[in-house]
Amino acid sequence: MAVLLADTAVDVELVSRERGLTEVMSERLRRALDRLGCTAVVLRTIRPASGGYESAEVLDTARCAFGELAAGWPRDYPAGAVERLILGA
């Protein structure tokens, strides 16, 4: 799964450079890539015995991953973004 996510992120970045996206679309793409990275972190923590996606371990890992990511967000990062909802911000 991690290889698939990494390969997807690389393809999206390459296409975005080739297509000369508008600023709005570039920002949306950056957010999508951020979510791909966080998803990879969360998927690495999931174990069959951990209780699945709703376990406290997985939710804590997701919050930590998004929290680290949030440190680099611009001030105008959308308030209703899924990333902010996960953080409870």
Secondary structure per residue as TSV (DSSP state, phi and psi in degrees):
chain	resnum	aa	ss	phi	psi
A	1	M	-	360.0	-41.5
A	2	A	H	-62.4	-38.8
A	3	V	H	-64.9	-42.1
A	4	L	H	-61.2	-45.1
A	5	L	H	-63.8	-43.5
A	6	A	H	-64.1	-43.2
A	7	D	H	-63.9	-39.9
A	8	T	H	-62.5	-44.2
A	9	A	H	-61.4	-43.0
A	10	V	H	-63.0	-46.3
A	11	D	H	-60.3	-43.8
A	12	V	H	-63.4	-42.8
A	13	E	H	-62.8	-44.1
A	14	L	H	-62.9	-44.8
A	15	V	H	-63.6	-40.5
A	16	S	H	-63.0	-38.1
A	17	R	H	-68.1	-39.8
A	18	E	H	-68.4	-35.6
A	19	R	H	-86.4	-11.6
A	20	G	T	58.4	60.9
A	21	L	-	-66.7	153.7
A	22	T	-	-66.4	166.0
A	23	E	H	-60.5	-41.0
A	24	V	H	-63.3	-44.7
A	25	M	H	-69.8	-34.4
A	26	S	H	-63.6	-40.4
A	27	E	H	-65.2	-42.0
A	28	R	H	-64.1	-39.6
A	29	L	H	-64.3	-41.9
A	30	R	H	-60.4	-42.9
A	31	R	H	-63.5	-40.4
A	32	A	H	-63.0	-41.4
A	33	L	H	-65.9	-37.4
A	34	D	H	-59.1	-45.1
A	35	R	H	-66.3	-36.3
A	36	L	H	-60.4	-43.6
A	37	G	H	-62.2	-43.4
A	38	C	H	-67.0	-38.0
A	39	T	H	-61.5	-40.8
A	40	A	H	-60.8	-42.0
A	41	V	H	-62.4	-45.8
A	42	V	H	-64.2	-43.8
A	43	L	H	-62.2	-33.7
A	44	R	H	-66.3	-22.7
A	45	T	H	-90.0	-13.9
A	46	I	-	-77.6	125.5
A	47	R	-	-124.9	149.8
A	48	P	G	-53.4	-34.0
A	49	A	G	-87.9	-1.8
A	50	S	G	-81.0	-6.4
A	51	G	T	98.4	7.4
A	52	G	G	77.3	-158.8
A	53	Y	G	-66.5	-22.6
A	54	E	G	-93.0	1.0
A	55	S	S	-67.7	154.9
A	56	A	H	-61.5	-37.6
A	57	E	H	-60.8	-46.7
A	58	V	H	-66.8	-43.9
A	59	L	H	-64.4	-40.0
A	60	D	H	-63.9	-41.1
A	61	T	H	-63.9	-41.9
A	62	A	H	-62.5	-44.5
A	63	R	H	-62.3	-41.2
A	64	C	H	-64.2	-43.8
A	65	A	H	-62.4	-46.1
A	66	F	H	-69.4	-33.0
A	67	G	H	-62.7	-43.6
A	68	E	H	-63.5	-41.0
A	69	L	H	-64.4	-39.6
A	70	A	H	-62.3	-26.5
A	71	A	T	-59.6	-27.0
A	72	G	T	-101.9	4.5
A	73	W	-	-71.8	143.5
A	74	P	-	-68.7	159.5
A	75	R	T	-61.7	-27.4
A	76	D	T	-91.1	15.2
A	77	Y	S	-59.2	131.8
A	78	P	-	-53.5	130.7
A	79	A	T	-64.6	-33.1
A	80	G	T	-92.1	11.4
A	81	A	-	-63.0	146.4
A	82	V	H	-53.9	-38.7
A	83	E	H	-59.4	-42.7
A	84	R	H	-69.3	-36.0
A	85	L	H	-64.1	-39.6
A	86	I	H	-63.4	-39.4
A	87	L	H	-74.2	-18.0
A	88	G	T	77.4	22.0
A	89	A	-	-95.1	360.0
